[in-house]
Amino acid sequence: MLTDIDPRNLIGRKAFDRNGTKIGTIDEVYLDDATGVPEWAAIRTGLFSRDAFVPLEPSELIEGVLRVPFERALIKDAPDFGVGRHLSPEQELQLYHHYGLDVAPPHAFPDHDFGKLAGSEEP
């Protein structure tokens, strides 16, 4: 969804749930370690509340606000990992399961010979 948007431009934008109810303001954006694509947004849910992680893939940036296709209650109940730290693969998996999203299996490399080993000579 947001692959063509600079993640720094998401910080400070408002986020709304599937019903148009305001969730809060985007505090941080987390990138996928392998691809560098924005994957999660941490949304400050209130003045004295914590940040809630939401997936960016099914979300949409429409007219300058992030539309998240989940209800506010589900978002507020998302696992709390704190912000400002790296999300581990286990934490990401918990978030995917919380939102009922499919997790793509890791890319499998084909099982074939990639070439000769250095120092090995074939006649």
C-alpha positions in Angstrom: 0.0 0.0 0.0 2.5 2.6 1.1 5.5 1.5 -0.9 5.7 4.8 -2.8 5.2 7.1 0.2 8.1 8.3 2.4 7.4 6.9 5.8 8.6 10.2 7.4 5.6 11.8 5.8 3.2 9.5 7.8 4.5 10.8 11.2 1.9 13.1 12.7 -1.0 12.1 10.4 -4.3 11.2 11.9 -5.6 7.6 11.7 -9.2 6.5 11.6 -10.8 3.0 12.0 -13.1 1.2 9.5 -16.1 3.2 10.9 -14.5 6.6 10.5 -13.8 6.8 14.3 -10.5 8.6 15.1 -7.9 6.2 16.5 -5.1 8.8 17.1 -1.9 10.2 15.5 0.9 8.2 13.9 4.0 8.4 16.1 6.3 6.0 14.3 6.6 3.9 11.2 8.3 0.5 11.2 10.0 -0.8 8.1 10.4 -4.4 7.0 13.9 -5.5 7.8 14.4 -7.3 4.5 12.7 -4.9 2.0 12.7 -1.5 3.8 9.0 -1.2 2.9 6.8 0.5 5.6 5.0 -2.3 7.4 3.6 -1.1 10.8 2.5 2.2 12.2 2.5 3.0 15.9 -0.5 5.2 16.6 -0.8 7.3 19.8 -4.3 6.5 20.9 -4.8 9.3 23.4 -3.0 11.9 25.5 -2.1 9.4 28.3 -2.5 6.2 26.3 0.0 3.9 24.8 0.8 3.5 21.1 -1.0 0.7 19.2 0.6 -1.0 16.2 -1.5 -1.3 13.0 -0.5 -3.0 9.8 0.0 -0.6 6.9 -0.6 -3.2 4.1 -4.4 -3.3 4.3 -4.6 0.3 5.4 -5.0 3.2 2.9 -3.8 6.8 2.9 -6.8 8.8 1.8 -6.9 12.6 1.7 -4.0 12.8 4.1 -5.3 10.5 6.7 -4.6 6.8 7.4 -7.7 4.6 7.1 -7.2 1.4 9.0 -9.7 -1.4 8.1 -10.2 -2.6 11.7 -12.4 -1.4 14.5 -11.0 0.9 17.1 -11.5 -1.6 19.9 -9.4 -4.3 18.2 -6.7 -1.7 17.5 -6.6 -0.6 21.1 -6.4 -4.3 22.3 -3.3 -5.0 20.0 -0.2 -6.4 21.9 1.8 -3.6 23.5 5.5 -3.8 22.7 6.4 -0.2 23.4 7.7 2.1 20.8 11.2 3.2 19.8 12.5 -0.4 19.6 12.8 -2.9 16.9 9.9 -5.4 16.5 11.2 -8.9 16.7 9.8 -11.5 14.2 7.9 -13.1 17.1 6.3 -9.8 18.0 5.3 -9.2 14.3 3.8 -12.7 14.2 1.7 -11.8 17.3 0.5 -8.7 15.6 -0.4 -10.5 12.4 -2.4 -13.1 14.4 -4.1 -10.3 16.4 -5.4 -8.7 13.2 -6.3 -12.1 11.6 -3.9 -11.5 8.7 -2.1 -14.2 6.8 1.6 -14.4 7.3 3.5 -15.1 4.1 6.0 -17.9 4.6 9.7 -16.9 4.2 11.0 -17.0 0.7 12.4 -20.4 -0.1 15.5 -20.5 -2.3 15.6 -23.2 -5.0 17.5 -26.2 -4.1 20.2 -26.4 -6.7 23.9 -25.9 -7.2 24.9 -22.3 -7.1 28.4 -22.9 -8.5 31.9 -24.1 -7.6 33.5 -23.6 -4.2 36.6 -21.5 -4.2 39.7 -23.7 -4.5 37.8 -26.7 -5.9 38.9 -27.6 -9.4 37.0 -29.8 -11.7 38.9 -31.5 -14.5 
